[in-house]
Amino acid sequence: MVVYVSFFHEASEDIIQEMASSLMTTKLFRKDTRHLVSILDLPGSVLFIPQDSLVGEPVPKRRMQYKAGCELWWGSQLFSNLVCACRERMSGSVRSTQAGVRVEQGIYGQKQEIVLNSMEPMTVLLEF
């Protein structure tokens, strides 16, 4: 699962545990039996990518303005805490531990390049 993360300027640490719980336990994936399971139930790995462009707003002349994001140092701290919380949940899952799946992360505040190849791409927006 690839998770793109962005924090608005009013973001606080209070929401991190709820975010981690939702990301790891929401039933998004179809199994062969056609029922939905979470990333912990699959089990599967998770890649977190910081994506500040998610807080952009369109302005006149087909331009975007990115003023709603939190400060870089604070976003980096929240991002790191979110990844750690998800790693804790992953390590607490026997099925995930046995499968050797991991939680990885990009570098907050730096441009990143990613190439994805997916049999069944799906996008889900979760706002907190």
Secondary structure, DSSP 8 states (H G I E B T S, - for coil): -EEEE--BTT--GGGHHHHHHHHHHS--EE-TTS-EE-TTTTT--EEEEE-GGGG-EEETTTEEE--SB--HHHHHHHHHHHHHHHHHHHHT-HHHHHHT--EEE--TTS--------SS--------
